[in-house]
Amino acid sequence: MNADGSEPNWPAADVIVGNPPFLGDKRMLGAMGDDNVKRLRNCYQGRIPGGADLVTYWFEKARAQIEMGKERCWFSINHSIRGGANRQVLERICATTTIFNAWSDEPWINSGAAVRVSLICFGIQH
């Protein structure tokens, strides 16, 4: 987020690929500070529900980019995207574009740390 609390612009790209940072809703305040979390939530008010994890802000940003003409997005994320307030972000994606491929519970091994992730692809389907 920009210092003035506005949403940052993303660089020009046809496709968005990423592994957005995971930080659960409850841990956001401690890790980011009350003021930063409040500014972030205000910036995305009406698009990201209260109680959603930090990763959902990347999903909404990518969804908005696709709505403005970007082609596709592929994210590898924590499997918690499937439930709670996070799921509402997926429902918003489905209202404006298409989730055309998703894997809900895949192994991800990185530097010896074994975790489970979801892989989600959404955007304009040709």
TILOZA-198349 format. One line per field, with one value per residue: residue number from 1; x, y, z of N, C-alpha, C in turn. Coordinates in steps of 0.02 Angstrom, whole numbers, padded with zeros to 5 digits, m for minus. Example, Ala and Ser with C-alpha at 12.3 -4.5 7.8 and 13.67 -1.06 7.14 Angstrom:
<sites>
nr (1:2);
nxx (00660:00642);
nyy (m00284:m00112);
nzz (00390:00354);
caxx (00615:00684);
cayy (m00225:m00053);
cazz (00390:00357);
cxx (00660:00645);
cyy (m00165:00002);
czz (00390:00394);
</sites>
This chain:
<sites>
nr (1:2:3:4:5:6:7:8:9:10:11:12:13:14:15:16:17:18:19:20:21:22:23:24:25:26:27:28:29:30:31:32:33:34:35:36:37:38:39:40:41:42:43:44:45:46:47:48:49:50:51:52:53:54:55:56:57:58:59:60:61:62:63:64:65:66:67:68:69:70:71:72:73:74:75:76:77:78:79:80:81:82:83:84:85:86:87:88:89:90:91:92:93:94:95:96:97:98:99:100:101:102:103:104:105:106:107:108:109:110:111:112:113:114:115:116:117:118:119:120:121:122:123:124:125:126);
nxx (00042:00023:00105:00010:m00103:m00169:m00208:m00077:m00005:00014:00149:00148:00084:00041:00008:m00011:00088:00120:00171:00094:00121:00084:m00011:m00102:m00264:m00275:m00144:m00099:m00110:m00012:00105:00108:00066:m00056:m00096:m00052:m00125:m00255:m00256:m00236:m00352:m00450:m00421:m00459:m00591:m00754:m00718:m00634:m00673:m00690:m00583:m00516:m00370:m00202:m00156:m00267:m00280:m00193:m00258:m00376:m00322:m00265:m00382:m00450:m00360:m00372:m00503:m00485:m00423:m00308:m00238:m00225:m00207:m00102:m00085:00004:m00039:m00073:m00177:m00286:m00360:m00477:m00581:m00690:m00683:m00596:m00642:m00744:m00677:m00638:m00764:m00799:m00708:m00759:m00876:m00839:m00744:m00663:m00622:m00517:m00439:m00391:m00308:m00329:m00257:m00103:00064:00204:00366:00497:00656:00667:00555:00403:00245:00068:m00020:m00133:m00167:m00212:m00289:m00346:m00446:m00461:m00528:m00480);
nyy (m00058:00112:00254:00353:00281:00237:00121:00028:00037:m00097:m00166:m00164:m00308:m00462:m00580:m00642:m00712:m00791:m00811:m00761:m00679:m00767:m00726:m00744:m00680:m00649:m00633:m00525:m00397:m00398:m00421:m00323:m00206:m00100:00023:00008:m00106:m00059:00045:m00033:m00114:m00015:00036:m00070:m00086:m00152:m00238:m00337:m00445:m00418:m00507:m00583:m00663:m00599:m00638:m00633:m00504:m00494:m00578:m00507:m00391:m00447:m00497:m00377:m00324:m00415:m00391:m00269:m00303:m00383:m00546:m00678:m00763:m00847:m00922:m00986:m01037:m01037:m01166:m01116:m01026:m01077:m01069:m00989:m00810:m00790:m00866:m00790:m00700:m00780:m00807:m00681:m00669:m00769:m00707:m00610:m00660:m00812:m00957:m01065:m01174:m01272:m01335:m01412:m01462:m01482:m01550:m01454:m01426:m01341:m01293:m01396:m01380:m01448:m01417:m01396:m01339:m01236:m01220:m01100:m01048:m00914:m00808:m00737:m00849:m00928);
nzz (00000:m00035:00042:00069:00090:m00020:m00154:m00226:m00392:m00507:m00601:m00782:m00861:m00942:m00883:m00718:m00597:m00446:m00273:m00153:00007:00156:00294:00430:00476:00614:00651:00579:00638:00742:00669:00568:00625:00703:00638:00504:00463:00478:00381:00265:00265:00256:00129:00046:00077:00067:m00032:00017:00144:00323:00433:00340:00273:00244:00116:00033:m00014:m00121:m00209:m00234:m00291:m00407:m00467:m00496:m00588:m00692:m00727:m00785:m00902:m00901:m00932:m00861:m00701:m00587:m00435:m00298:m00143:00036:00098:00167:00097:00052:00144:00268:00290:00188:00080:00027:m00053:m00159:m00210:m00256:m00359:m00444:m00481:m00571:m00660:m00713:m00621:m00683:m00661:m00522:m00380:m00230:m00119:m00112:m00104:m00051:m00054:00013:00040:00134:00216:00233:00175:00146:00004:m00093:m00265:m00380:m00527:m00621:m00727:m00892:m01002:m01146);
caxx (00000:00061:00109:m00051:m00158:m00200:m00188:m00021:m00012:00057:00182:00112:00096:m00017:m00005:00012:00107:00151:00161:00085:00137:00030:m00012:m00171:m00298:m00260:m00073:m00084:m00102:00052:00161:00107:00048:m00126:m00106:m00045:m00181:m00314:m00251:m00246:m00422:m00488:m00408:m00495:m00657:m00806:m00693:m00605:m00710:m00653:m00565:m00481:m00297:m00164:m00149:m00326:m00272:m00162:m00311:m00420:m00283:m00260:m00450:m00462:m00317:m00403:m00563:m00462:m00394:m00253:m00261:m00232:m00170:m00087:m00058:00015:m00054:m00092:m00242:m00340:m00399:m00540:m00633:m00700:m00688:m00555:m00682:m00782:m00635:m00644:m00832:m00796:m00673:m00806:m00928:m00814:m00701:m00670:m00569:m00517:m00403:m00375:m00288:m00345:m00214:m00044:00126:00251:00427:00543:00710:00655:00492:00348:00180:00016:m00042:m00182:m00145:m00273:m00281:m00408:m00439:m00496:m00517:m00487);
cayy (00000:00175:00290:00392:00235:00218:00057:00036:00011:m00153:m00156:m00191:m00379:m00497:m00636:m00632:m00775:m00774:m00846:m00706:m00696:m00787:m00700:m00752:m00620:m00636:m00614:m00465:m00339:m00403:m00419:m00263:m00147:m00079:00076:m00019:m00151:m00016:00078:m00084:m00133:00042:00041:m00124:m00092:m00170:m00289:m00390:m00446:m00422:m00575:m00617:m00665:m00552:m00663:m00617:m00439:m00507:m00607:m00452:m00349:m00483:m00498:m00311:m00317:m00456:m00355:m00213:m00325:m00432:m00611:m00734:m00762:m00912:m00913:m01040:m01006:m01079:m01195:m01083:m00985:m01111:m01063:m00928:m00746:m00796:m00895:m00736:m00671:m00825:m00797:m00617:m00686:m00805:m00661:m00566:m00697:m00884:m01000:m01117:m01232:m01266:m01394:m01390:m01486:m01508:m01544:m01401:m01435:m01286:m01292:m01444:m01368:m01478:m01388:m01410:m01277:m01236:m01186:m01074:m01012:m00882:m00756:m00743:m00915:m00925);
cazz (00000:m00037:00106:00079:00100:m00084:m00182:m00272:m00460:m00523:m00666:m00839:m00873:m00968:m00839:m00649:m00566:m00383:m00210:m00106:00076:00200:00362:00452:00499:00685:00658:00541:00683:00776:00621:00526:00665:00698:00589:00436:00449:00470:00315:00214:00265:00230:00057:00012:00107:00020:m00078:00058:00207:00386:00451:00285:00279:00202:00048:m00006:m00045:m00187:m00251:m00255:m00337:m00471:m00495:m00524:m00647:m00745:m00746:m00827:m00964:m00896:m00956:m00814:m00638:m00556:m00368:m00251:m00078:00092:00084:00204:00050:00036:00195:00307:00255:00127:00027:m00004:m00104:m00216:m00237:m00293:m00421:m00487:m00504:m00624:m00705:m00706:m00595:m00734:m00636:m00451:m00343:m00163:m00065:m00145:m00065:m00071:m00014:00000:00089:00187:00251:00196:00190:00096:m00027:m00147:m00326:m00410:m00590:m00640:m00776:m00956:m01032:m01220);
cxx (00045:00057:00045:m00113:m00193:m00171:m00130:m00038:00035:00090:00140:00133:00033:m00039:00024:00027:00140:00135:00154:00100:00076:00040:m00086:m00199:m00278:m00188:m00055:m00070:m00033:00110:00165:00093:m00024:m00138:m00102:m00103:m00245:m00313:m00264:m00320:m00467:m00481:m00449:m00565:m00710:m00784:m00664:m00643:m00664:m00639:m00529:m00405:m00264:m00162:m00209:m00321:m00238:m00214:m00356:m00384:m00279:m00329:m00466:m00421:m00346:m00466:m00545:m00423:m00334:m00281:m00276:m00190:m00160:m00055:m00049:00007:m00071:m00163:m00300:m00382:m00468:m00596:m00638:m00708:m00647:m00596:m00724:m00743:m00637:m00713:m00834:m00760:m00721:m00861:m00905:m00769:m00710:m00610:m00568:m00475:m00385:m00357:m00293:m00296:m00153:00018:00171:00311:00477:00594:00696:00591:00435:00282:00131:m00009:m00100:m00152:m00208:m00255:m00347:m00394:m00480:m00478:m00530:m00506);
cyy (00061:00210:00330:00348:00214:00152:00067:00009:m00048:m00139:m00189:m00264:m00410:m00553:m00622:m00701:m00757:m00822:m00792:m00727:m00716:m00756:m00702:m00687:m00601:m00612:m00550:m00405:m00340:m00394:m00353:m00199:m00125:m00028:00050:m00064:m00110:00019:00028:m00102:m00076:00048:m00010:m00134:m00105:m00223:m00349:m00389:m00444:m00494:m00613:m00612:m00616:m00574:m00642:m00549:m00446:m00536:m00552:m00406:m00382:m00486:m00432:m00299:m00356:m00421:m00296:m00236:m00370:m00500:m00661:m00723:m00833:m00898:m00980:m01010:m01059:m01104:m01163:m01037:m01013:m01098:m00995:m00866:m00749:m00821:m00841:m00701:m00714:m00817:m00732:m00629:m00721:m00761:m00618:m00600:m00771:m00915:m01060:m01178:m01220:m01335:m01374:m01410:m01521:m01503:m01489:m01408:m01382:m01284:m01337:m01435:m01396:m01447:m01410:m01343:m01290:m01198:m01164:m01033:m00980:m00827:m00769:m00809:m00909:m00991);
czz (00000:00030:00121:00089:00037:m00109:m00232:m00342:m00469:m00590:m00722:m00850:m00901:m00921:m00770:m00620:m00499:m00327:m00157:m00034:00116:00269:00382:00480:00570:00694:00621:00587:00717:00729:00583:00566:00651:00643:00517:00417:00438:00402:00259:00209:00240:00154:00018:00040:00053:m00030:m00041:00125:00268:00403:00397:00297:00230:00129:00004:m00040:m00113:m00235:m00277:m00304:m00405:m00505:m00529:m00587:m00706:m00771:m00793:m00889:m00960:m00915:m00900:m00752:m00615:m00489:m00333:m00182:m00026:00080:00122:00159:00039:00086:00228:00264:00190:00068:m00009:m00059:m00167:m00249:m00277:m00360:m00469:m00515:m00563:m00675:m00691:m00671:m00642:m00715:m00563:m00423:m00270:m00109:m00093:m00099:m00093:m00026:m00035:00056:00149:00226:00210:00220:00136:00069:m00074:m00205:m00362:m00472:m00608:m00691:m00838:m00987:m01107:m01248);
</sites>
